[in-house]
C-alpha cells in the first residue's frame, strides 16, 4: 500500500539566525491538520495564526487583547493542534554571522550561500534522510514551501539539481515541490 508523504515548510529569521522549519507526514494527516487548524482559528476568532507576528505585536495581534497570557494561551492551543497528529517537525537554521564569516571558503563547495538556500537544502536533506530510514518503498516527499520570491528560483534550481543529477543518493525521495502564499 502506497501513501503520499507531504511536507510544509516556512522560514523565519532576523539579523542573527535564519531558520526554515517544516512538518512532515502523510497526506491524510495534513488534510486533518488543515481542518483542525481552521476550526481553531474559528474558535479563537482569528483570521490567521503566526507566532512571530503574535510575539512582535504585528497585525492582526497589535491590540491590547493580546497580552502575555493570551499570547501564551494561543501558542499552546496551536502547537497542540499540530502535536495531536502524527506529523514530525524539523528545523534547519543558519547563524548569519558565522555563514558570512566563512562564505568565501564555502563558495568552492556550494552554489548558493544565502542563509535561506542553505537552510532550505539542509531541511530537505534532513527530511529525506528521516524518511529513507523508515524504508518506505522509495516513496518521494511532496514539498510545499512558503513563497519566498527573493530565493525561490535559486531554491528550485538547487532542488532540481539534487533530484536529477544522479549523484545524490536520496534523489528518489524528492518528489514535487511548490511555493505558495500563506492563507
C-alpha positions in Angstrom: 0.0 0.0 0.0 1.4 3.3 -1.0 0.6 6.7 0.5 1.7 10.3 -0.2 4.3 11.8 2.1 4.0 15.6 2.3 5.9 18.4 3.9 5.1 22.1 4.5 7.8 24.5 5.5 8.1 28.1 6.4 11.1 30.4 7.1 11.8 32.9 9.8 14.8 35.0 10.6 16.4 38.1 11.9 19.9 39.5 11.7 21.3 36.7 13.8 19.6 33.5 12.9 17.8 32.3 9.8 15.6 29.2 10.1 13.5 27.0 7.9 11.1 24.8 9.8 8.9 22.1 8.3 6.3 19.5 9.1 6.4 16.1 7.5 3.6 13.5 7.4 1.1 11.5 5.4 -1.3 13.5 3.1 -4.3 12.4 5.2 -2.8 13.7 8.3 -2.1 17.1 6.6 -5.7 17.3 5.5 -6.8 16.7 9.1 -4.3 19.2 10.4 -5.7 21.8 8.0 -9.3 21.0 9.2 -8.3 21.3 12.8 -6.3 24.5 12.2 -9.2 26.2 10.5 -11.5 25.1 13.4 -9.0 26.5 16.0 -8.9 29.8 14.1 -12.7 30.0 14.0 -12.9 29.1 17.8 -10.3 31.8 18.6 -11.9 34.3 16.2 -8.6 34.7 14.3 -8.0 35.1 10.6 -4.5 33.5 10.9 -2.1 32.3 13.4 1.6 33.3 13.0 3.7 33.1 16.1 6.3 35.6 15.1 3.6 38.2 14.3 2.0 37.4 17.7 5.2 37.8 19.6 6.0 41.1 17.9 2.5 42.5 18.2 2.2 42.8 14.4 -1.2 42.8 12.6 -3.6 41.3 13.4 -2.2 41.0 17.0 -1.4 44.6 17.7 -4.2 45.5 20.2 -4.4 45.1 23.9 -6.4 41.8 23.7 -3.1 40.0 23.0 -1.4 40.4 26.4 1.2 37.9 27.6 -1.4 35.4 29.0 -3.4 35.5 25.7 -0.3 35.1 23.6 0.9 32.1 25.7 -2.6 30.5 25.5 -2.8 30.9 21.7 0.7 29.4 21.2 -0.2 26.4 23.4 -3.5 25.9 21.5 -2.0 26.0 18.0 1.1 23.9 19.0 -1.4 21.4 20.4 -3.3 21.2 17.1 0.0 20.1 15.4 1.2 17.8 18.1 -2.1 15.9 18.3 -1.4 14.4 14.9 1.3 12.1 13.7 3.3 14.7 11.9 7.0 15.3 12.5 8.7 18.7 13.0 12.1 19.5 11.5 14.3 22.6 11.7 17.4 23.8 9.9 19.0 27.0 10.9 22.0 29.1 10.0 23.9 31.6 12.1 24.1 34.5 9.7 27.3 36.0 11.1 29.1 32.6 11.0 27.9 32.0 7.4 29.1 35.4 6.4 32.5 34.9 8.0 33.0 31.6 6.0 31.2 32.5 2.8 34.3 32.8 0.6 35.6 29.4 1.7 32.2 27.8 1.3 31.6 29.1 -2.3 34.0 26.4 -3.5 31.6 23.7 -2.3 28.2 25.4 -2.6 26.4 27.1 -5.5 24.3 29.3 -3.1 25.4 30.6 0.2 22.5 32.7 1.3 21.1 31.8 4.7 17.7 30.8 3.1 19.1 28.5 0.5 21.5 26.8 2.9 18.7 26.2 5.5 16.4 25.1 2.7 18.8 22.5 1.5 19.6 21.3 5.0 15.9 20.8 5.7 15.3 18.8 2.5 18.2 16.6 3.3 17.2 16.0 6.9 13.7 15.0 5.8 14.9 12.8 3.0 17.2 11.0 5.5 14.5 10.5 8.0 12.0 9.0 5.5 14.7 6.8 4.0 15.5 5.4 7.4 11.9 4.1 7.5 12.4 2.1 4.3 9.1 3.3 2.8 9.4 1.7 -0.7 11.1 4.7 -2.3 8.1 6.9 -1.5 9.0 10.5 -2.5 8.1 13.6 -0.4 5.9 16.3 -1.9 7.4 19.5 -0.6 5.5 22.8 -0.2 7.4 25.9 1.0 6.1 29.3 1.9 6.6 31.6 -1.1 9.9 33.4 -0.8 10.2 35.3 -4.1 13.7 36.5 -3.5 15.1 33.0 -3.2 12.5 30.7 -4.8 14.3 30.4 -8.1 17.6 29.5 -6.5 15.9 27.0 -4.2 14.1 25.4 -7.1 17.3 25.2 -9.1 19.1 23.6 -6.1 16.2 21.1 -5.6 16.1 20.1 -9.3 19.9 19.5 -9.3 19.7 17.3 -6.2 16.7 15.4 -7.7 18.0 14.8 -11.2 21.8 14.9 -11.4 22.1 11.3 -10.5 24.7 11.7 -7.8 22.7 12.4 -4.7 21.8 9.1 -3.1 18.4 10.2 -1.8 17.2 11.8 -5.0 14.4 9.2 -5.1 12.9 10.9 -2.1 12.5 14.3 -3.8 9.0 14.4 -5.3 7.1 17.5 -6.4 8.0 21.0 -5.0 5.8 24.1 -4.8 6.0 27.5 -3.3 2.7 29.1 -2.2 1.5 32.1 -0.4 0.2 31.7 3.2 -3.5 31.9 3.5 
